[in-house]
Amino acid sequence: MARIENGRIMGDIPDSGIFGDDLVRGLNPGSGRRAVMMKGTNVETINPSRNYSKSELISRKTGKPIKMKTMPDRTKG
């Protein structure tokens, strides 16, 4: 199983992909924060119930794993 270090997936990504729940758990967002993927200038919230394929987790431009981090939750109240 791949682990997340400094916002990037380290180790082999299985051909079947990785569930979003595993990615979120690896980032360990605190309360009031959400896990996101940085795809170039686009930011996409990680869906815990979705399976992300290997091609979605590797940058087409550089061939390296994409950057992931946590950011404040965007809820208004």
All heavy atoms as a GROMACS GRO file, in nm:
protein
  586
    1MET      N    1   0.084  -0.119   0.000
    1MET     CA    2   0.000   0.000   0.000
    1MET      C    3   0.087   0.124   0.000
    1MET      O    4   0.187   0.131   0.068
    1MET     CB    5  -0.091  -0.004   0.123
    1MET     CG    6  -0.178   0.117   0.142
    1MET     SD    7  -0.292   0.131   0.005
    1MET     CE    8  -0.355   0.291   0.032
    2ALA      N    9   0.050   0.220  -0.078
    2ALA     CA   10   0.123   0.346  -0.086
    2ALA      C   11   0.090   0.433   0.035
    2ALA      O   12  -0.018   0.426   0.090
    2ALA     CB   13   0.084   0.418  -0.214
    3ARG      N   14   0.186   0.513   0.076
    3ARG     CA   15   0.164   0.606   0.187
    3ARG      C   16   0.185   0.748   0.136
    3ARG      O   17   0.243   0.768   0.030
    3ARG     CB   18   0.257   0.573   0.302
    3ARG     CG   19   0.402   0.599   0.274
    3ARG     CD   20   0.492   0.554   0.389
    3ARG     NE   21   0.626   0.600   0.371
    3ARG     CZ   22   0.714   0.552   0.285
    3ARG    NH1   23   0.680   0.455   0.205
    3ARG    NH2   24   0.834   0.602   0.276
    4ILE      N   25   0.138   0.844   0.213
    4ILE     CA   26   0.148   0.984   0.172
    4ILE      C   27   0.251   1.054   0.260
    4ILE      O   28   0.242   1.050   0.383
    4ILE     CB   29   0.012   1.055   0.182
    4ILE    CG1   30  -0.087   0.988   0.088
    4ILE    CG2   31   0.025   1.203   0.150
    4ILE    CD1   32  -0.226   1.041   0.096
    5GLU      N   33   0.351   1.115   0.196
    5GLU     CA   34   0.454   1.192   0.266
    5GLU      C   35   0.466   1.327   0.199
    5GLU      O   36   0.482   1.333   0.076
    5GLU     CB   37   0.589   1.121   0.260
    5GLU     CG   38   0.610   1.018   0.366
    5GLU     CD   39   0.751   0.963   0.364
    5GLU    OE1   40   0.844   1.032   0.317
    5GLU    OE2   41   0.767   0.849   0.407
    6ASN      N   42   0.462   1.432   0.277
    6ASN     CA   43   0.474   1.568   0.226
    6ASN      C   44   0.376   1.596   0.113
    6ASN      O   45   0.409   1.665   0.016
    6ASN     CB   46   0.617   1.598   0.180
    6ASN     CG   47   0.715   1.595   0.295
    6ASN    OD1   48   0.682   1.632   0.407
    6ASN    ND2   49   0.835   1.548   0.269
    7GLY      N   50   0.258   1.538   0.122
    7GLY     CA   51   0.153   1.565   0.024
    7GLY      C   52   0.162   1.487  -0.105
    7GLY      O   53   0.086   1.511  -0.197
    8ARG      N   54   0.255   1.392  -0.114
    8ARG     CA   55   0.268   1.311  -0.235
    8ARG      C   56   0.263   1.163  -0.198
    8ARG      O   57   0.308   1.123  -0.091
    8ARG     CB   58   0.398   1.340  -0.308
    8ARG     CG   59   0.404   1.483  -0.358
    8ARG     CD   60   0.495   1.494  -0.475
    8ARG     NE   61   0.516   1.635  -0.508
    8ARG     CZ   62   0.456   1.697  -0.606
    8ARG    NH1   63   0.370   1.635  -0.681
    8ARG    NH2   64   0.480   1.823  -0.630
    9ILE      N   65   0.211   1.082  -0.290
    9ILE     CA   66   0.203   0.939  -0.268
    9ILE      C   67   0.341   0.879  -0.287
    9ILE      O   68   0.405   0.900  -0.390
    9ILE     CB   69   0.103   0.872  -0.364
    9ILE    CG1   70  -0.037   0.926  -0.338
    9ILE    CG2   71   0.106   0.721  -0.349
    9ILE    CD1   72  -0.141   0.876  -0.434
   10MET      N   73   0.387   0.805  -0.187
   10MET     CA   74   0.517   0.738  -0.194
   10MET      C   75   0.492   0.588  -0.210
   10MET      O   76   0.402   0.533  -0.148
   10MET     CB   77   0.597   0.764  -0.065
   10MET     CG   78   0.615   0.911  -0.033
   10MET     SD   79   0.693   1.007  -0.162
   10MET     CE   80   0.858   0.950  -0.151
   11GLY      N   81   0.570   0.525  -0.291
   11GLY     CA   82   0.555   0.381  -0.314
   11GLY      C   83   0.474   0.355  -0.439
   11GLY      O   84   0.440   0.446  -0.515
   12ASP      N   85   0.446   0.230  -0.462
   12ASP     CA   86   0.373   0.190  -0.582
   12ASP      C   87   0.224   0.214  -0.567
   12ASP      O   88   0.164   0.180  -0.466
   12ASP     CB   89   0.396   0.041  -0.610
   12ASP     CG   90   0.540   0.012  -0.648
   12ASP    OD1   91   0.604   0.102  -0.705
   12ASP    OD2   92   0.588  -0.099  -0.619
   13ILE      N   93   0.166   0.271  -0.671
   13ILE     CA   94   0.021   0.289  -0.677
   13ILE      C   95  -0.034   0.166  -0.749
   13ILE      O   96   0.009   0.135  -0.860
   13ILE     CB   97  -0.017   0.417  -0.754
   13ILE    CG1   98   0.041   0.539  -0.683
   13ILE    CG2   99  -0.168   0.429  -0.765
   13ILE    CD1  100   0.027   0.668  -0.762
   14PRO      N  101  -0.126   0.093  -0.687
   14PRO     CA  102  -0.180  -0.026  -0.753
   14PRO      C  103  -0.254   0.010  -0.882
   14PRO      O  104  -0.309   0.118  -0.896
   14PRO     CB  105  -0.277  -0.085  -0.651
   14PRO     CG  106  -0.277   0.004  -0.534
   14PRO     CD  107  -0.184   0.117  -0.557
   15ASP      N  108  -0.251  -0.082  -0.979
   15ASP     CA  109  -0.320  -0.059  -1.107
   15ASP      C  110  -0.470  -0.041  -1.087
   15ASP      O  111  -0.534   0.027  -1.165
   15ASP     CB  112  -0.294  -0.174  -1.203
   15ASP     CG  113  -0.149  -0.177  -1.248
   15ASP    OD1  114  -0.085  -0.069  -1.252
   15ASP    OD2  115  -0.099  -0.286  -1.280
   16SER      N  116  -0.524  -0.103  -0.981
   16SER     CA  117  -0.667  -0.091  -0.954
   16SER      C  118  -0.703   0.044  -0.893
   16SER      O  119  -0.819   0.080  -0.885
   16SER     CB  120  -0.712  -0.203  -0.860
   16SER     OG  121  -0.642  -0.194  -0.737
   17GLY      N  122  -0.603   0.122  -0.850
   17GLY     CA  123  -0.628   0.254  -0.793
   17GLY      C  124  -0.633   0.252  -0.642
   17GLY      O  125  -0.606   0.151  -0.578
   18ILE      N  126  -0.668   0.365  -0.585
   18ILE     CA  127  -0.676   0.382  -0.440
   18ILE      C  128  -0.809   0.449  -0.408
   18ILE      O  129  -0.849   0.545  -0.475
   18ILE     CB  130  -0.560   0.471  -0.388
   18ILE    CG1  131  -0.425   0.406  -0.421
   18ILE    CG2  132  -0.572   0.494  -0.238
   18ILE    CD1  133  -0.307   0.491  -0.382
   19PHE      N  134  -0.876   0.401  -0.304
   19PHE     CA  135  -1.002   0.463  -0.262
   19PHE      C  136  -0.974   0.597  -0.197
   19PHE      O  137  -0.872   0.616  -0.129
   19PHE     CB  138  -1.078   0.373  -0.165
   19PHE     CG  139  -1.159   0.268  -0.233
   19PHE    CD1  140  -1.112   0.138  -0.244
   19PHE    CD2  141  -1.282   0.299  -0.289
   19PHE    CE1  142  -1.186   0.041  -0.310
   19PHE    CE2  143  -1.356   0.204  -0.354
   19PHE     CZ  144  -1.308   0.073  -0.364
   20GLY      N  145  -1.066   0.690  -0.217
   20GLY     CA  146  -1.054   0.823  -0.160
   20GLY      C  147  -1.046   0.822  -0.008
   20GLY      O  148  -0.978   0.905   0.052
   21ASP      N  149  -1.112   0.725   0.053
   21ASP     CA  150  -1.110   0.712   0.199
   21ASP      C  151  -0.966   0.688   0.248
   21ASP      O  152  -0.924   0.744   0.348
   21ASP     CB  153  -1.202   0.598   0.243
   21ASP     CG  154  -1.217   0.590   0.392
   21ASP    OD1  155  -1.221   0.696   0.457
   21ASP    OD2  156  -1.224   0.477   0.445
   22ASP      N  157  -0.889   0.608   0.174
   22ASP     CA  158  -0.750   0.582   0.211
   22ASP      C  159  -0.664   0.708   0.194
   22ASP      O  160  -0.575   0.734   0.274
   22ASP     CB  161  -0.692   0.469   0.126
   22ASP     CG  162  -0.760   0.335   0.154
   22ASP    OD1  163  -0.805   0.315   0.268
   22ASP    OD2  164  -0.766   0.253   0.061
   23LEU      N  165  -0.692   0.786   0.090
   23LEU     CA  166  -0.619   0.911   0.069
   23LEU      C  167  -0.648   1.011   0.180
   23LEU      O  168  -0.557   1.075   0.233
   23LEU     CB  169  -0.655   0.971  -0.067
   23LEU     CG  170  -0.617   0.890  -0.190
   23LEU    CD1  171  -0.674   0.956  -0.315
   23LEU    CD2  172  -0.467   0.875  -0.201
   24VAL      N  173  -0.775   1.024   0.216
   24VAL     CA  174  -0.815   1.117   0.322
   24VAL      C  175  -0.751   1.075   0.454
   24VAL      O  176  -0.699   1.158   0.528
   24VAL     CB  177  -0.968   1.126   0.334
   24VAL    CG1  178  -1.009   1.205   0.457
   24VAL    CG2  179  -1.028   1.188   0.209
   25ARG      N  180  -0.754   0.945   0.483
   25ARG     CA  181  -0.694   0.894   0.607
   25ARG      C  182  -0.544   0.922   0.610
   25ARG      O  183  -0.488   0.954   0.715
   25ARG     CB  184  -0.721   0.744   0.619
   25ARG     CG  185  -0.731   0.698   0.761
   25ARG     CD  186  -0.772   0.554   0.779
   25ARG     NE  187  -0.882   0.514   0.691
   25ARG     CZ  188  -0.875   0.410   0.607
   25ARG    NH1  189  -0.768   0.335   0.601
   25ARG    NH2  190  -0.978   0.379   0.532
   26GLY      N  191  -0.477   0.911   0.495
   26GLY     CA  192  -0.334   0.938   0.487
   26GLY      C  193  -0.300   1.084   0.510
   26GLY      O  194  -0.195   1.117   0.565
   27LEU      N  195  -0.388   1.174   0.467
   27LEU     CA  196  -0.365   1.317   0.487
   27LEU      C  197  -0.404   1.362   0.627
   27LEU      O  198  -0.353   1.463   0.675
   27LEU     CB  199  -0.444   1.398   0.384
   27LEU     CG  200  -0.391   1.386   0.241
   27LEU    CD1  201  -0.491   1.447   0.143
   27LEU    CD2  202  -0.257   1.455   0.228
   28ASN      N  203  -0.496   1.290   0.691
   28ASN     CA  204  -0.538   1.317   0.828
   28ASN      C  205  -0.580   1.462   0.849
   28ASN      O  206  -0.519   1.535   0.929
   28ASN     CB  207  -0.427   1.278   0.926
   28ASN     CG  208  -0.476   1.274   1.068
   28ASN    OD1  209  -0.595   1.263   1.093
   28ASN    ND2  210  -0.384   1.282   1.162
   29PRO      N  211  -0.685   1.509   0.780
   29PRO     CA  212  -0.729   1.647   0.800
   29PRO      C  213  -0.792   1.666   0.938
   29PRO      O  214  -0.865   1.579   0.986
   29PRO     CB  215  -0.833   1.668   0.689
   29PRO     CG  216  -0.883   1.533   0.658
   29PRO     CD  217  -0.769   1.438   0.685
   30GLY      N  218  -0.761   1.776   1.002
   30GLY     CA  219  -0.818   1.805   1.132
   30GLY      C  220  -0.962   1.856   1.117
   30GLY      O  221  -1.017   1.860   1.007
   31SER      N  222  -1.022   1.893   1.229
   31SER     CA  223  -1.159   1.941   1.222
   31SER      C  224  -1.163   2.075   1.149
   31SER      O  225  -1.073   2.159   1.165
   31SER     CB  226  -1.219   1.955   1.362
   31SER     OG  227  -1.180   2.073   1.422
   32GLY      N  228  -1.263   2.093   1.065
   32GLY     CA  229  -1.277   2.215   0.988
   32GLY      C  230  -1.187   2.221   0.865
   32GLY      O  231  -1.172   2.326   0.804
   33ARG      N  232  -1.125   2.108   0.829
   33ARG     CA  233  -1.037   2.103   0.712
   33ARG      C  234  -1.083   1.991   0.620
   33ARG      O  235  -1.150   1.899   0.662
   33ARG     CB  236  -0.893   2.082   0.754
   33ARG     CG  237  -0.845   2.198   0.842
   33ARG     CD  238  -0.698   2.201   0.861
   33ARG     NE  239  -0.617   2.228   0.743
   33ARG     CZ  240  -0.590   2.347   0.692
   33ARG    NH1  241  -0.643   2.454   0.748
   33ARG    NH2  242  -0.511   2.361   0.589
   34ARG      N  243  -1.048   2.001   0.492
   34ARG     CA  244  -1.084   1.900   0.394
   34ARG      C  245  -0.960   1.862   0.314
   34ARG      O  246  -0.866   1.942   0.298
   34ARG     CB  247  -1.193   1.952   0.301
   34ARG     CG  248  -1.152   2.071   0.219
   34ARG     CD  249  -1.269   2.133   0.145
   34ARG     NE  250  -1.228   2.259   0.086
   34ARG     CZ  251  -1.228   2.284  -0.044
   34ARG    NH1  252  -1.270   2.194  -0.128
   34ARG    NH2  253  -1.190   2.400  -0.090
   35ALA      N  254  -0.957   1.739   0.263
   35ALA     CA  255  -0.846   1.690   0.184
   35ALA      C  256  -0.871   1.724   0.037
   35ALA      O  257  -0.982   1.704  -0.013
   35ALA     CB  258  -0.832   1.540   0.202
   36VAL      N  259  -0.770   1.776  -0.032
   36VAL     CA  260  -0.784   1.815  -0.172
   36VAL      C  261  -0.665   1.766  -0.253
   36VAL      O  262  -0.557   1.740  -0.200
   36VAL     CB  263  -0.797   1.968  -0.188
   36VAL    CG1  264  -0.922   2.021  -0.123
   36VAL    CG2  265  -0.675   2.039  -0.136
   37MET      N  266  -0.686   1.756  -0.386
   37MET     CA  267  -0.581   1.725  -0.482
   37MET      C  268  -0.551   1.851  -0.560
   37MET      O  269  -0.642   1.921  -0.602
   37MET     CB  270  -0.628   1.619  -0.582
   37MET     CG  271  -0.644   1.485  -0.529
   37MET     SD  272  -0.683   1.378  -0.670
   37MET     CE  273  -0.766   1.250  -0.584
   38MET      N  274  -0.424   1.876  -0.582
   38MET     CA  275  -0.381   1.991  -0.661
   38MET      C  276  -0.344   1.941  -0.800
   38MET      O  277  -0.242   1.876  -0.817
   38MET     CB  278  -0.259   2.058  -0.596
   38MET     CG  279  -0.277   2.091  -0.449
   38MET     SD  280  -0.396   2.217  -0.419
   38MET     CE  281  -0.310   2.359  -0.480
   39LYS      N  282  -0.431   1.969  -0.898
   39LYS     CA  283  -0.405   1.928  -1.036
   39LYS      C  284  -0.376   2.054  -1.117
   39LYS      O  285  -0.467   2.117  -1.170
   39LYS     CB  286  -0.526   1.855  -1.094
   39LYS     CG  287  -0.551   1.721  -1.028
   39LYS     CD  288  -0.665   1.648  -1.095
   39LYS     CE  289  -0.684   1.512  -1.034
   39LYS     NZ  290  -0.792   1.438  -1.100
   40GLY      N  291  -0.249   2.090  -1.123
   40GLY     CA  292  -0.210   2.215  -1.189
   40GLY      C  293  -0.263   2.331  -1.107
   40GLY      O  294  -0.233   2.345  -0.990
   41THR      N  295  -0.346   2.414  -1.170
   41THR     CA  296  -0.406   2.526  -1.097
   41THR      C  297  -0.544   2.490  -1.043
   41THR      O  298  -0.605   2.571  -0.974
   41THR     CB  299  -0.418   2.650  -1.188
   41THR    OG1  300  -0.496   2.615  -1.303
   41THR    CG2  301  -0.282   2.699  -1.232
   42ASN      N  302  -0.593   2.371  -1.074
   42ASN     CA  303  -0.724   2.326  -1.026
   42ASN      C  304  -0.712   2.254  -0.893
   42ASN      O  305  -0.616   2.181  -0.869
   42ASN     CB  306  -0.790   2.231  -1.126
   42ASN     CG  307  -0.817   2.298  -1.259
   42ASN    OD1  308  -0.837   2.418  -1.265
   42ASN    ND2  309  -0.816   2.221  -1.365
   43VAL      N  310  -0.811   2.276  -0.807
   43VAL     CA  311  -0.817   2.210  -0.677
   43VAL      C  312  -0.944   2.125  -0.676
   43VAL      O  313  -1.052   2.174  -0.706
   43VAL     CB  314  -0.822   2.313  -0.562
   43VAL    CG1  315  -0.836   2.245  -0.429
   43VAL    CG2  316  -0.697   2.400  -0.565
   44GLU      N  317  -0.930   1.997  -0.642
   44GLU     CA  318  -1.044   1.905  -0.640
   44GLU      C  319  -1.052   1.839  -0.502
   44GLU      O  320  -0.954   1.784  -0.454
   44GLU     CB  321  -1.024   1.798  -0.747
   44GLU     CG  322  -1.130   1.693  -0.752
   44GLU     CD  323  -1.099   1.584  -0.852
   44GLU    OE1  324  -1.035   1.612  -0.954
   44GLU    OE2  325  -1.139   1.469  -0.826
   45THR      N  326  -1.169   1.848  -0.439
   45THR     CA  327  -1.189   1.782  -0.311
   45THR      C  328  -1.189   1.631  -0.330
   45THR      O  329  -1.249   1.580  -0.423
   45THR     CB  330  -1.323   1.826  -0.247
   45THR    OG1  331  -1.320   1.969  -0.230
   45THR    CG2  332  -1.343   1.761  -0.112
   46ILE      N  333  -1.121   1.559  -0.241
   46ILE     CA  334  -1.114   1.414  -0.250
   46ILE      C  335  -1.244   1.355  -0.198
   46ILE      O  336  -1.285   1.382  -0.086
   46ILE     CB  337  -0.994   1.360  -0.170
   46ILE    CG1  338  -0.864   1.413  -0.230
   46ILE    CG2  339  -0.994   1.208  -0.168
   46ILE    CD1  340  -0.740   1.381  -0.151
   47ASN      N  341  -1.309   1.275  -0.282
   47ASN     CA  342  -1.434   1.208  -0.246
   47ASN      C  343  -1.401   1.075  -0.180
   47ASN      O  344  -1.345   0.986  -0.244
   47ASN     CB  345  -1.518   1.187  -0.372
   47ASN     CG  346  -1.652   1.126  -0.344
   47ASN    OD1  347  -1.680   1.082  -0.233
   47ASN    ND2  348  -1.737   1.124  -0.444
   48PRO      N  349  -1.434   1.055  -0.050
   48PRO     CA  350  -1.398   0.933   0.020
   48PRO      C  351  -1.460   0.806  -0.038
   48PRO      O  352  -1.405   0.697  -0.022
   48PRO     CB  353  -1.448   0.954   0.163
   48PRO     CG  354  -1.477   1.098   0.175
   48PRO     CD  355  -1.500   1.151   0.037
   49SER      N  356  -1.573   0.816  -0.106
   49SER     CA  357  -1.640   0.696  -0.155
   49SER      C  358  -1.601   0.661  -0.299
   49SER      O  359  -1.653   0.566  -0.356
   49SER     CB  360  -1.791   0.712  -0.146
   49SER     OG  361  -1.833   0.821  -0.225
   50ARG      N  362  -1.508   0.736  -0.357
   50ARG     CA  363  -1.469   0.714  -0.497
   50ARG      C  364  -1.335   0.641  -0.506
   50ARG      O  365  -1.248   0.658  -0.422
   50ARG     CB  366  -1.457   0.849  -0.566
   50ARG     CG  367  -1.423   0.839  -0.710
   50ARG     CD  368  -1.441   0.972  -0.780
   50ARG     NE  369  -1.389   0.957  -0.914
   50ARG     CZ  370  -1.304   1.040  -0.972
   50ARG    NH1  371  -1.266   1.148  -0.909
   50ARG    NH2  372  -1.261   1.018  -1.092
   51ASN      N  373  -1.319   0.558  -0.608
   51ASN     CA  374  -1.193   0.491  -0.635
   51ASN      C  375  -1.117   0.572  -0.740
   51ASN      O  376  -1.164   0.589  -0.851
   51ASN     CB  377  -1.217   0.348  -0.684
   51ASN     CG  378  -1.089   0.269  -0.695
   51ASN    OD1  379  -0.989   0.302  -0.634
   51ASN    ND2  380  -1.093   0.164  -0.773
   52TYR      N  381  -0.999   0.623  -0.704
   52TYR     CA  382  -0.918   0.702  -0.795
   52TYR      C  383  -0.821   0.609  -0.868
   52TYR      O  384  -0.745   0.536  -0.805
   52TYR     CB  385  -0.841   0.811  -0.719
   52TYR     CG  386  -0.933   0.919  -0.669
   52TYR    CD1  387  -0.988   0.913  -0.542
   52TYR    CD2  388  -0.968   1.027  -0.749
   52TYR    CE1  389  -1.074   1.012  -0.496
   52TYR    CE2  390  -1.053   1.126  -0.704
   52TYR     CZ  391  -1.106   1.117  -0.578
   52TYR     OH  392  -1.192   1.215  -0.534
   53SER      N  393  -0.823   0.613  -1.000
   53SER     CA  394  -0.737   0.526  -1.080
   53SER      C  395  -0.593   0.577  -1.075
   53SER      O  396  -0.565   0.692  -1.039
   53SER     CB  397  -0.786   0.519  -1.224
   53SER     OG  398  -0.771   0.645  -1.285
   54LYS      N  399  -0.502   0.491  -1.118
   54LYS     CA  400  -0.360   0.526  -1.119
   54LYS      C  401  -0.334   0.646  -1.208
   54LYS      O  402  -0.256   0.734  -1.174
   54LYS     CB  403  -0.280   0.405  -1.166
   54LYS     CG  404  -0.132   0.421  -1.158
   54LYS     CD  405  -0.062   0.292  -1.192
   54LYS     CE  406   0.088   0.305  -1.172
   54LYS     NZ  407   0.156   0.177  -1.190
   55SER      N  408  -0.404   0.653  -1.322
   55SER     CA  409  -0.382   0.764  -1.415
   55SER      C  410  -0.429   0.898  -1.357
   55SER      O  411  -0.379   1.003  -1.396
   55SER     CB  412  -0.451   0.737  -1.548
   55SER     OG  413  -0.591   0.728  -1.531
   56GLU      N  414  -0.526   0.895  -1.266
   56GLU     CA  415  -0.574   1.019  -1.203
   56GLU      C  416  -0.479   1.068  -1.095
   56GLU      O  417  -0.480   1.186  -1.060
   56GLU     CB  418  -0.711   0.997  -1.139
   56GLU     CG  419  -0.823   0.977  -1.237
   56GLU     CD  420  -0.954   0.949  -1.168
   56GLU    OE1  421  -0.965   0.843  -1.102
   56GLU    OE2  422  -1.044   1.033  -1.181
   57LEU      N  423  -0.396   0.979  -1.041
   57LEU     CA  424  -0.306   1.015  -0.932
   57LEU      C  425  -0.165   1.050  -0.979
   57LEU      O  426  -0.082   1.090  -0.899
   57LEU     CB  427  -0.300   0.900  -0.830
   57LEU     CG  428  -0.434   0.867  -0.764
   57LEU    CD1  429  -0.421   0.741  -0.680
   57LEU    CD2  430  -0.485   0.982  -0.682
   58ILE      N  431  -0.140   1.033  -1.109
   58ILE     CA  432  -0.009   1.066  -1.167
   58ILE      C  433  -0.026   1.186  -1.260
   58ILE      O  434  -0.116   1.189  -1.343
   58ILE     CB  435   0.048   0.945  -1.247
   58ILE    CG1  436   0.061   0.822  -1.159
   58ILE    CG2  437   0.181   0.981  -1.312
   58ILE    CD1  438   0.168   0.830  -1.052
   59SER      N  439   0.064   1.283  -1.248
   59SER     CA  440   0.060   1.401  -1.335
   59SER      C  441   0.100   1.362  -1.477
   59SER      O  442   0.201   1.295  -1.498
   59SER     CB  443   0.157   1.507  -1.282
   59SER     OG  444   0.169   1.613  -1.373
   60ARG      N  445   0.020   1.404  -1.574
   60ARG     CA  446   0.052   1.376  -1.715
   60ARG      C  447   0.174   1.455  -1.760
   60ARG      O  448   0.250   1.411  -1.845
   60ARG     CB  449  -0.066   1.411  -1.804
   60ARG     CG  450  -0.183   1.321  -1.784
   60ARG     CD  451  -0.295   1.360  -1.876
   60ARG     NE  452  -0.420   1.308  -1.822
   60ARG     CZ  453  -0.538   1.345  -1.862
   60ARG    NH1  454  -0.550   1.435  -1.956
   60ARG    NH2  455  -0.645   1.293  -1.807
   61LYS      N  456   0.192   1.572  -1.704
   61LYS     CA  457   0.299   1.661  -1.746
   61LYS      C  458   0.436   1.615  -1.694
   61LYS      O  459   0.533   1.611  -1.768
   61LYS     CB  460   0.270   1.802  -1.696
   61LYS     CG  461   0.364   1.907  -1.746
   61LYS     CD  462   0.319   2.045  -1.702
   61LYS     CE  463   0.407   2.151  -1.759
   61LYS     NZ  464   0.364   2.284  -1.719
   62THR      N  465   0.442   1.578  -1.565
   62THR     CA  466   0.571   1.543  -1.504
   62THR      C  467   0.591   1.394  -1.485
   62THR      O  468   0.703   1.348  -1.469
   62THR     CB  469   0.586   1.611  -1.367
   62THR    OG1  470   0.484   1.562  -1.280
   62THR    CG2  471   0.576   1.762  -1.380
   63GLY      N  472   0.482   1.317  -1.481
   63GLY     CA  473   0.493   1.174  -1.455
   63GLY      C  474   0.510   1.139  -1.309
   63GLY      O  475   0.533   1.024  -1.273
   64LYS      N  476   0.500   1.239  -1.222
   64LYS     CA  477   0.513   1.218  -1.077
   64LYS      C  478   0.375   1.220  -1.013
   64LYS      O  479   0.279   1.273  -1.070
   64LYS     CB  480   0.598   1.329  -1.016
   64LYS     CG  481   0.741   1.329  -1.063
   64LYS     CD  482   0.817   1.441  -0.998
   64LYS     CE  483   0.960   1.444  -1.047
   64LYS     NZ  484   1.036   1.553  -0.986
   65PRO      N  485   0.363   1.165  -0.891
   65PRO     CA  486   0.233   1.172  -0.822
   65PRO      C  487   0.190   1.316  -0.799
   65PRO      O  488   0.274   1.405  -0.777
   65PRO     CB  489   0.261   1.103  -0.688
   65PRO     CG  490   0.379   1.015  -0.714
   65PRO     CD  491   0.461   1.088  -0.817
   66ILE      N  492   0.059   1.340  -0.806
   66ILE     CA  493   0.007   1.476  -0.786
   66ILE      C  494   0.017   1.517  -0.640
   66ILE      O  495   0.026   1.432  -0.551
   66ILE     CB  496  -0.138   1.490  -0.836
   66ILE    CG1  497  -0.229   1.396  -0.760
   66ILE    CG2  498  -0.147   1.468  -0.984
   66ILE    CD1  499  -0.374   1.422  -0.785
   67LYS      N  500   0.013   1.645  -0.615
   67LYS     CA  501   0.023   1.701  -0.481
   67LYS      C  502  -0.114   1.696  -0.414
   67LYS      O  503  -0.216   1.725  -0.476
   67LYS     CB  504   0.072   1.846  -0.490
   67LYS     CG  505   0.092   1.915  -0.361
   67LYS     CD  506   0.225   1.883  -0.302
   67LYS     CE  507   0.249   1.973  -0.182
   67LYS     NZ  508   0.350   1.922  -0.096
   68MET      N  509  -0.117   1.657  -0.287
   68MET     CA  510  -0.239   1.656  -0.207
   68MET      C  511  -0.211   1.729  -0.076
   68MET      O  512  -0.099   1.726  -0.027
   68MET     CB  513  -0.281   1.512  -0.177
   68MET     CG  514  -0.330   1.438  -0.297
   68MET     SD  515  -0.376   1.272  -0.257
   68MET     CE  516  -0.228   1.189  -0.308
   69LYS      N  517  -0.313   1.797  -0.026
   69LYS     CA  518  -0.298   1.867   0.101
   69LYS      C  519  -0.434   1.889   0.163
   69LYS      O  520  -0.536   1.850   0.107
   69LYS     CB  521  -0.222   1.998   0.083
   69LYS     CG  522  -0.297   2.102   0.000
   69LYS     CD  523  -0.213   2.227  -0.009
   69LYS     CE  524  -0.292   2.344  -0.060
   69LYS     NZ  525  -0.218   2.469  -0.052
   70THR      N  526  -0.436   1.954   0.278
   70THR     CA  527  -0.563   1.990   0.342
   70THR      C  528  -0.579   2.140   0.334
   70THR      O  529  -0.481   2.216   0.332
   70THR     CB  530  -0.566   1.945   0.490
   70THR    OG1  531  -0.464   2.013   0.562
   70THR    CG2  532  -0.548   1.795   0.502
   71MET      N  533  -0.704   2.184   0.326
   71MET     CA  534  -0.733   2.326   0.328
   71MET      C  535  -0.860   2.349   0.410
   71MET      O  536  -0.935   2.253   0.436
   71MET     CB  537  -0.745   2.387   0.189
   71MET     CG  538  -0.818   2.314   0.088
   71MET     SD  539  -0.833   2.392  -0.076
   71MET     CE  540  -0.707   2.510  -0.094
   72PRO      N  541  -0.885   2.469   0.452
   72PRO     CA  542  -1.003   2.496   0.534
   72PRO      C  543  -1.132   2.456   0.462
   72PRO      O  544  -1.143   2.470   0.340
   72PRO     CB  545  -0.999   2.646   0.557
   72PRO     CG  546  -0.858   2.684   0.539
   72PRO     CD  547  -0.803   2.588   0.436
   73ASP      N  548  -1.226   2.403   0.538
   73ASP     CA  549  -1.355   2.365   0.483
   73ASP      C  550  -1.429   2.490   0.437
   73ASP      O  551  -1.422   2.593   0.503
   73ASP     CB  552  -1.437   2.292   0.591
   73ASP     CG  553  -1.553   2.216   0.533
   73ASP    OD1  554  -1.560   2.203   0.410
   73ASP    OD2  555  -1.636   2.170   0.613
   74ARG      N  556  -1.498   2.482   0.325
   74ARG     CA  557  -1.562   2.599   0.266
   74ARG      C  558  -1.712   2.602   0.295
   74ARG      O  559  -1.791   2.623   0.205
   74ARG     CB  560  -1.538   2.600   0.117
   74ARG     CG  561  -1.392   2.608   0.081
   74ARG     CD  562  -1.371   2.609  -0.066
   74ARG     NE  563  -1.437   2.725  -0.123
   74ARG     CZ  564  -1.450   2.749  -0.251
   74ARG    NH1  565  -1.402   2.664  -0.336
   74ARG    NH2  566  -1.511   2.856  -0.296
   75THR      N  567  -1.749   2.584   0.417
   75THR     CA  568  -1.890   2.591   0.451
   75THR      C  569  -1.922   2.729   0.505
   75THR      O  570  -1.842   2.791   0.575
   75THR     CB  571  -1.929   2.485   0.556
   75THR    OG1  572  -1.848   2.504   0.672
   75THR    CG2  573  -1.907   2.347   0.503
   76LYS      N  574  -2.038   2.777   0.472
   76LYS     CA  575  -2.084   2.906   0.525
   76LYS      C  576  -2.193   2.880   0.627
   76LYS      O  577  -2.273   2.791   0.611
   76LYS     CB  578  -2.137   2.994   0.413
   76LYS     CG  579  -2.030   3.036   0.315
   76LYS     CD  580  -2.087   3.129   0.212
   76LYS     CE  581  -1.977   3.173   0.116
   76LYS     NZ  582  -2.027   3.265   0.017
   77GLY      N  583  -2.197   2.957   0.728
   77GLY     CA  584  -2.299   2.934   0.828
   77GLY      C  585  -2.336   3.052   0.897
   77GLY      O  586  -2.395   3.133   0.926
   0.00000   0.00000   0.00000
